[in-house]
């Protein structure tokens, strides 16, 4: 078993907690640290994002004297390797052996789905990075608070932008063959088709595809642009091979939330310049909280924070704000759950509030890769404020329909 235990309290306190860890009732004294479990992927194909999840949370703790809501924090980090069965095992270890009281992660939608019933049963507040749609839609978990977005929450406005501003009429969607990729492309397709465009092709390479050659050979040359729905470093790998095949300049590329994350962008060159992406965050956001975060993160790790680092940093801000009203009291998970429901707070991404399903409502940014001070950055070129997970659709009607998938909504223009 690999368990990376990080403790931000003194050695004597750590020893006492290890010897007499309280039960899941959490009736310990106010002076004892709050145990936060981080479930992330530090190995495997999603490792670049998983490492940034840890770094984003460490940055927040460093800035706040290792405290959240005035409470000392004991952070326990567990590596899933991006494997669903591992996620389940590691989650159990965090809760039952390490006595975690609040959880952050996991990274991938398929991991979140694998641990969902366990979290519901244990009734532990959790801040997922995973964007699995239905966990804040048809199968609401009252203990889950997603401060990032669902898979499609940013894809909806990007599709709108592609039709109305970029004037694309025919597009190809290519994404990892996992729940995140399916849901993201489904949301993009729905809005793009309804706005007058046509999705003419959809391709889903395996998450661990060693080569994209067979998929590049299938690309419809009549399409105006290609939407990239990749996670981890796969977006970088696809673009590199896209250029090697001589396709650069023949079709435009646009990216989903994680296709050109800052963690990946730092390893790229001019091939990334000009590519438009979408996200609820950018290191280029101009607000005091983000400026401090980016400055400290860049000093510590020599590159800009992106989606994954911002997820845990923003989640920590939300937890901090929710714990503030119950500062000085013994930790009460039910009191925290109720406080989270009402929390509205300024964060590195901007204002955050939750809908009645536990999902964030916040700004989404259209970005373009540019060079700044010798490094590549995601410059903000447009903003969609107060974006809901339901976009402009009626929530009741939306929830009466199937969850986004490879097959829903139906693709009516494939091959057109």
N, C-alpha and C positions, 0 to 999 in steps of 0.2 A: 504494500500500500504506500502511495506517495501522498503525504500530507504536509504542506508547507505552512507551518504555524508561525504567524507573526504576532507578537504581543507588544502592545504599546503601553504597558504598565510596568511598574517596578518588579524586580525579581521576587520579592517577598509576597506581593499581591498575587502574582502568577502562580506561585507555589501553593498559596492557600486556596486558590480557585481550583487547581488541579486536584487537591486533596479532598475538597468538600464542595464539588460543583453542585449547584442547586438543581432541583427538578424542573420540568417544563412549566411548573406553576410560576416560576420566576419571582419568588417572594423574597429575593435577597435584599440586603440593605442598600440604601441610596449610594453609599460610597463604593460599592463593588462595580467593576467595569461592565459595560454593556458588550455582550459577545456578538459580533457581527460575522456571519459566515459568507464568504465569497466563493461561489461556484463558477469556475471559469475554465477555459481551455488553453493550457500553456504549452501543449504539445499537439502534433497533428496539423491538418490543413488549416485550421482556424486559429493557430497559435498567435499570429501577429495581432489579431483582435483581442484574444484572451489576455495576452500580456498587457495590452493597453488598458483593459478593464482594471487590472490590478494597479497599474500606474496612475490611472485617473483617481482611484479611491485613495491611494497613498498620498497623492498631491493634496487632496482635500484635507486629509488628516494632518498632514504636515503644516498646512496653512492655519489650521484651527487647533493647534497644540494637542493633537491626538484626541480631540473631543468632538462629540456630536450632541447637540442639545444640552450642553454643559456636562455631559457624562463622559468619563474616560472610556476609550474604546479598546477592546481586545479583538483583533482581526485574525480570523482563521481562514486561510486560503486553500482551496482544494482544486486539483486539476482533473478534469473529466476526459481530456484528450479529444473532446468533440464527439464522444461516443454515447448514445442514449443510455445504454445499460450501465455505463460507468457513472453517468450523471445521477442515476437513481441510487446507486451504491454510495457515491460520495455525499449525496444529499442526506442519506440516512446517517452516515458517519458524522456529518456536521451537526445534525440535530440530536442524535441519541448519544453519541460519545463526547462530542465537543460542546454540547449544550448551547448551540447557537440560538440566540433570541430573535434576531432579525437576519434575513437572508438577502443577498444580492446575486444576480445571475439566475439561470445559466445564460450562455451566449446564444446558442442556436435554438430555432423553433422546435426542432425534433427533440432536443434535450428538455425543453420546457414542457412539452407534451408528455414526456416520459416521467416527469416528477410531479405533474399537476395534482393527481389524486392524493399523493403523499402529503403535499403541502396543505391541501384542503383538510385532510384528516387530522393533521397536527395543528392546524390553525396558527400558522406563523406568518407574520408580515413579510412579504417578499417583493423585491424590486427587480424584475427580470430585465435583462438586456434583450433577450429573445423577443421577436416581434410576432409570435404566433397569434393569429387573428382572433380565434374563437375564445381565447381565454379572457378577453374583455368584450365579448359579443354574446353569442348564444349560450356559452357555458361559463358565465361570470364566476370568478373566484373572489369572494369578498375580502380575502386577505392579500390580494395581488394589486400592486400599484405600479403601473408602467409609465415612467417619466420620459421615455424615449418616443416610441411610436409603434403602431402595428406595421406589418410588412408593406401594406399598400397605402398607408397614410401619406407618405411623401410621393408615391408613384402617381396618385390621383392628380395633384397639381402639376407635376412634371408633364403628364400627358396633355393637360390643358394648355400648358406653355408651349409644348411642341406643335400643337395645332395652331394656336392663336398667334404666337410670337415668332416661332421658327418656321411656320408655314409648311411643316411636313405633312404629306398626304398619305404616304405608304411607308410602313415601318416593319422591321423584323424585331422580335423579342427573343433574346437568348439569356438563359439564367441557369444557375446550378439546379440540378434535379433533386431539390429538397423542398420542404414545406415553405420555407422563406422565399425561394425562387418562384414557386408556383403562385403563391399569394400575391407577391409583388407584381408579377407580370399580368396576373388576372385583373388587378386593380387598374394598372396602366391601360390594358386593352379595353376595359369597360369605358373609361373616360375618353380615350382616344377615338374609339369607334363612334361613340355617341356624339362627339364633337365634330364628326364629319371625316375623320381619317379612316384608314384601313390597315389593320394588322394583317399582313399578308403571309407571315411565316412565324412559327414559334419553334425554338430548339432548346433542349434541356440536356446539356452534358452532365455526366456524373460529377459529384463534388470533387472527387479525387482523380478526374480525368488527367492522364499524363500528357496529353497532346490534344490540341483543338483542330488539327488539320482536317479531319473528316467533317467537322462542322463548318469550318471556313469554306470548304469546297461546296457545301450545300447552300450557301447564302444566295438569296434571290437578288440578282444584280439590278432589278428594276426598283428596288426599295430606295427611298430617300435617305433613311437613317436606320441605325441599329440601337436598340435599347439594351444595355448591359445590366443584368440582375445578378451580379456575382458578389460573393462574400470572401473575406480573407484576402489572400494574394491572387485569387483567380482572375480578377479584373485586369491586373497588371500582366499576367501571363497571356491572357487572351489578346490584349492590345499589342503586346510584343509580337505575337505570332501573326496577328492581323497585318502588321507592318511588314513582317518578313515575307508574307505572301503577296506583297505588292498592292495591298488594298487601301493603303492610306490615301485619303483624298478622293477616293471613288465613292465612298459612302460615309456620311457623318456618323459619329458615335455620341450617344448620350448615356449617362450612367445613373443607376439607382443609388440608394443611400450609402452603400458600402463599396461600390465598384472602384472608386478612386479615393478611398479613405486616406487621410494624411499619413497614416502608418505605412501605406503602400506608395503613396505619391513621392515620398522621400527617396525611393529607389528608382524613380523614373526620370526620363530626360525629356527632350523636346517633343517626343511622340505624344505626350499628354497635353501639350499646350492647346488651348482653345476648346477642349472637351467640356461640354455642359453636363453638370450633375445636379442632383437634388439632395437635400438633407435638412433636418431640423437644427443642424449645428454647422458652424464653420469656425476654425481657429481665427478667422478674420473678423468675426463679429465684434463690433465696437460697443462694449459695455464694461463698466469697472470690474465686475466679477470675472468676466471672461479674460480681460486684460491681465489680471493677477494670475489666473489659472494658466494661461498660455505662457506667460513669462516664466513662471516657476517650473512648468512642465518642460519647456524648451531648455532651461538652464540645467535641469536634472537629466534629461534624456537626449538632448541635442536634436530634437525634431518637434514639430507641432502636434498637439493632441487632435484626434479626430473623433469619429462616431463612437468608438468603443470606450475610449478614455472619458469622453464627455458623458456617456451613459451613467457610469458609476459616480462621476463628480456631481452631475445634476441630481441623481438619486440621493446622494449624501446631503445635498442642499435641502431637498424635500424632507428627508428624515430629520434633519436639524431643525427645520421650521416646525414640524409636527411635534417634536419632543419638547420644544420650548415651553408650551403651556403647562406641561406636566413636570417641569424641572423641579428637582427637590423632593419628588415623590418616588416611592418604590415603583419599579418598572411594572407597567400593567399593559399587556398586549392589546386588550380590548379598548382601553383608553387611547392607545396609539392608533389603532385602526380607525376609531371615530375621528380622531384629530386629523389623520391623513385625508379622510374624505373631504374635509373642509379646507385643506391647505391650499393657499395661493401664495406663491413665493417667486421672487426674482432669482434667476439662476444664470449660469454661464450661457445657456441657450436663449435666455430672455424669460418672460413671464411663463409660469407653469401653473395650471390648475387641472383638476380631474373632472371627467364627466361622471355620470351616475354608474358607469360600468367599470370604473377604476383605470381608465385610459386617459392620457394627457390630451389637453387641448392647447395648442400653441402654434407659434409661427413656423413656417416651412420656407426654406431659402433655395432659390435657384442660383447655382454657382457656376463659375467658369474657371478653368485652370489657367493661371497666369504665373509669370515669374516675378518674384519680389525679393529684392536683396539677396539674389543668388540662389533662392530656393523656390520650389513650386508651391503655390497656395491655391486654395479654392475661394476665389473672390466672389462676393455676393453681388449679383446683378439684378435680382428681383426678389420680392418677398410676398408670400401669401400669409396673411395674419389669421390667427384663431382657427387653424385647421383642425377639424374633428376627424376621428377615425371613420366617420360616415360620409365625409366629403360634403357634398350639397344634397345628398339623398336623405329622404325621410328615414329616421332610425328604425321605426317599426316595420316599414316595408323592407328595408335593408335586412333586418334580422329575420324576416319571414322567408328570405331566400337562402340558398345553400351557401356555405362558407366558400370563399375564393379557393380555387384549385386549378389543376392543369386543365380541367374540363368545364369549369364554370367560372364566369359566364361563357356560353358557347362562342367559339370563334367563327364568325360568319363570312369572313373575307379571306380565309387562307387560300393561297394560290391565285388570288385575283390579280 
